[in-house]
Amino acid sequence: MAPLSTDFWKFAATAEVPQLGPGPRPDVMERAPLEILVDRFSADHDLSSESAVLLRAVLLLYHDHHDPAHDLVQDLSNQDGALIHAVVHRREPDYWNAKYWFRRVDMHPVYLALGRRLPSLTPSGEHQPLVRKLTLPGAFDPFAFVDLAEQMERQSEDNPTVRWLRQIQHAEFEELVSHLLTS
């Protein structure tokens, strides 16, 4: 992870990674303090207004504030905005709409980074068939992830596959933040 994204996660991280669905988790922050933190971070690091808006949307979504995150990205036509928009809908869950927005993303650098990271997120052989399902040649397949999230929707949070998919989703957030802070 880039040093700037490490600084971001110092205030953004939660004890528990986001659920595949809407949440909320017990340790998320309220919207107002999150916005103060991301505004300060954006100003301290001289982020462009576009990067600051996208980073705000990611932070709000990470902390289970779906509607405000959606409001920030719903009118954006760029790849980054479409990717965040897709993740919002995947977590709602609105799987069809998530796939619609993932189709607008095309090949995003986050997919390549996740494709490289996926083996390190898969310590046991138990999920190897799913790793193959989640990776295109060298890249992460967001459509396969949506399908798996939908298949696991009614499973307990203690289910090993649900916990593993949540770790992948967390890595997706990390890679997205890293991308936003380096582009």
ZAKE-199377 format. One record per residue (C-alpha): residue number from 0; x, y, z. Coordinates in Angstrom, 3 decimals. Example, Ala and Ser with C-alpha at 12.3 -4.5 7.8 and 13.67 -1.06 7.14 Angstrom:
SITE  num        xx        yy        zz
SITE    0    12.300    -4.500     7.800
SITE    1    13.670    -1.060     7.140
// end
This chain:
SITE  num        xx        yy        zz
SITE    0     0.000     0.000     0.000
SITE    1     1.221     3.499    -0.832
SITE    2     2.178     5.688     2.164
SITE    3    -0.665     8.132     1.501
SITE    4    -3.233     5.340     1.565
SITE    5    -1.651     4.057     4.787
SITE    6    -2.327     7.496     6.304
SITE    7    -5.911     7.320     5.057
SITE    8    -6.539     3.947     6.693
SITE    9    -5.212     5.214    10.038
SITE   10    -8.465     7.130    10.491
SITE   11   -10.735     5.181     8.130
SITE   12   -10.225     1.581     9.282
SITE   13   -12.732    -0.212    11.446
SITE   14   -12.232    -3.197    13.739
SITE   15   -14.514    -5.281    11.547
SITE   16   -14.403    -5.215     7.727
SITE   17   -17.625    -4.278     5.911
SITE   18   -20.326    -6.866     5.477
SITE   19   -21.209    -7.993     1.979
SITE   20   -24.648    -6.478     2.514
SITE   21   -25.680    -3.101     3.847
SITE   22   -24.703    -3.484     7.494
SITE   23   -24.431    -1.446     9.616
SITE   24   -21.607    -2.760    11.731
SITE   25   -21.288    -1.669    15.360
SITE   26   -17.972     0.180    15.002
SITE   27   -18.673     2.511    12.078
SITE   28   -18.396     6.245    12.554
SITE   29   -21.217     8.713    12.118
SITE   30   -21.307    10.634     8.859
SITE   31   -20.423    14.125    10.167
SITE   32   -17.111    13.202    11.849
SITE   33   -16.150    11.102     8.819
SITE   34   -16.693    14.041     6.525
SITE   35   -14.575    16.293     8.740
SITE   36   -11.761    13.725     8.691
SITE   37   -11.851    13.211     4.920
SITE   38   -12.044    16.982     4.295
SITE   39    -8.994    17.532     6.487
SITE   40    -7.129    14.661     4.812
SITE   41    -8.001    15.969     1.329
SITE   42    -6.889    19.501     2.203
SITE   43    -3.691    18.357     3.951
SITE   44    -2.705    16.323     0.887
SITE   45    -3.893    18.868    -1.692
SITE   46    -6.219    16.418    -3.456
SITE   47    -8.144    17.565    -6.498
SITE   48   -11.823    18.238    -5.908
SITE   49   -12.720    15.154    -7.993
SITE   50   -10.404    12.901    -5.978
SITE   51   -11.742    14.353    -2.723
SITE   52   -15.353    13.609    -3.740
SITE   53   -14.504    10.038    -4.761
SITE   54   -12.516     9.439    -1.580
SITE   55   -15.420    10.807     0.483
SITE   56   -17.810     8.412    -1.277
SITE   57   -15.506     5.445    -0.584
SITE   58   -15.132     6.395     3.078
SITE   59   -18.877     6.843     3.554
SITE   60   -19.596     3.518     1.867
SITE   61   -16.905     1.771     3.913
SITE   62   -18.660     3.042     7.041
SITE   63   -22.068     1.833     5.784
SITE   64   -23.466     5.251     4.799
SITE   65   -24.820     4.000     1.473
SITE   66   -27.237     6.770     0.552
SITE   67   -24.775     9.673     0.937
SITE   68   -22.107     7.674    -0.931
SITE   69   -24.610     6.997    -3.708
SITE   70   -25.551    10.686    -3.866
SITE   71   -21.904    11.593    -4.474
SITE   72   -21.350     9.174    -7.374
SITE   73   -24.734     8.861    -9.058
SITE   74   -24.058    11.588   -11.620
SITE   75   -20.373    10.824   -12.247
SITE   76   -19.580     9.372   -15.645
SITE   77   -15.954     8.399   -15.087
SITE   78   -14.625     4.907   -14.386
SITE   79   -13.854     5.541   -10.723
SITE   80   -17.318     6.921   -10.030
SITE   81   -18.934     3.983   -11.856
SITE   82   -16.868     1.506    -9.813
SITE   83   -17.909     3.071    -6.501
SITE   84   -21.501     3.247    -7.751
SITE   85   -21.371    -0.484    -8.586
SITE   86   -20.061    -1.367    -5.117
SITE   87   -22.830     0.711    -3.516
SITE   88   -25.438    -1.317    -5.392
SITE   89   -23.715    -4.631    -4.695
SITE   90   -23.841    -3.940    -0.963
SITE   91   -27.486    -2.726    -0.940
SITE   92   -27.988    -5.485    -2.334
SITE   93   -29.200    -4.660    -5.836
SITE   94   -27.180    -7.168    -7.831
SITE   95   -28.620    -6.422   -11.263
SITE   96   -27.910    -2.708   -10.863
SITE   97   -24.413    -3.445    -9.548
SITE   98   -23.669    -5.422   -12.722
SITE   99   -25.023    -2.566   -14.828
SITE  100   -22.508    -0.199   -13.237
SITE  101   -19.652    -2.728   -13.380
SITE  102   -20.275    -2.981   -17.156
SITE  103   -19.640     0.780   -17.361
SITE  104   -16.275     0.412   -15.627
SITE  105   -14.466    -1.710   -18.232
SITE  106   -10.976    -2.867   -17.138
SITE  107   -10.144    -0.852   -14.008
SITE  108    -6.662    -0.899   -12.418
SITE  109    -8.303    -2.081    -9.176
SITE  110    -9.232    -5.355   -10.931
SITE  111    -5.618    -6.001   -11.884
SITE  112    -4.399    -5.227    -8.365
SITE  113    -7.045    -7.498    -6.815
SITE  114    -6.172   -10.262    -9.265
SITE  115    -2.570   -10.100    -8.016
SITE  116    -3.640    -9.966    -4.341
SITE  117    -6.238   -12.714    -4.399
SITE  118    -3.783   -15.605    -3.843
SITE  119    -2.489   -13.934    -0.663
SITE  120    -6.092   -13.565     0.547
SITE  121    -6.671   -17.280     0.072
SITE  122    -4.545   -19.091     2.663
SITE  123    -6.285   -22.458     2.431
SITE  124    -6.984   -24.665    -0.530
SITE  125   -10.662   -24.673     0.375
SITE  126   -11.378   -21.554    -1.696
SITE  127    -9.097   -22.300    -4.667
SITE  128   -12.032   -23.202    -6.979
SITE  129   -13.598   -19.842    -6.098
SITE  130   -10.312   -18.043    -6.781
SITE  131   -10.384   -19.446   -10.309
SITE  132   -13.994   -18.309   -10.619
SITE  133   -13.099   -14.784    -9.418
SITE  134   -10.142   -14.213   -11.698
SITE  135    -9.999   -13.547   -15.370
SITE  136    -6.576   -14.006   -16.917
SITE  137    -4.630   -11.857   -14.459
SITE  138    -7.561    -9.768   -13.223
SITE  139   -10.412    -9.874   -10.733
SITE  140   -13.880   -10.528   -12.161
SITE  141   -16.374    -8.187   -10.432
SITE  142   -19.338   -10.004   -12.011
SITE  143   -18.298   -13.328   -10.490
SITE  144   -17.928   -11.553    -7.133
SITE  145   -21.465   -10.154    -7.431
SITE  146   -22.738   -13.661    -8.176
SITE  147   -20.930   -15.100    -5.146
SITE  148   -22.210   -12.295    -2.894
SITE  149   -25.730   -13.054    -4.075
SITE  150   -25.257   -16.801    -3.485
SITE  151   -24.009   -16.140     0.050
SITE  152   -26.600   -13.463     0.898
SITE  153   -28.581   -15.645     3.300
SITE  154   -25.571   -17.311     4.917
SITE  155   -24.393   -16.501     8.432
SITE  156   -21.611   -13.969     8.913
SITE  157   -19.687   -16.853    10.520
SITE  158   -19.683   -18.833     7.285
SITE  159   -16.017   -19.232     6.173
SITE  160   -16.817   -18.250     2.587
SITE  161   -18.688   -15.122     3.711
SITE  162   -15.733   -14.119     5.921
SITE  163   -13.349   -14.717     2.986
SITE  164   -15.501   -12.668     0.581
SITE  165   -15.610    -9.841     3.124
SITE  166   -11.786    -9.857     3.210
SITE  167   -11.738    -9.606    -0.581
SITE  168   -14.209    -6.727    -0.459
SITE  169   -11.985    -4.998     2.105
SITE  170    -9.017    -5.473    -0.240
SITE  171   -11.164    -3.955    -3.007
SITE  172   -11.655    -0.864    -0.820
SITE  173    -7.909    -0.712    -0.082
SITE  174    -6.999    -0.961    -3.755
SITE  175    -9.591     1.642    -4.694
SITE  176    -8.258     4.101    -2.116
SITE  177    -4.692     3.449    -3.263
SITE  178    -5.728     4.032    -6.875
SITE  179    -7.577     7.264    -6.056
SITE  180    -4.592     8.612    -4.139
SITE  181    -2.062     7.834    -6.872
SITE  182    -4.014     8.831    -9.977
// end
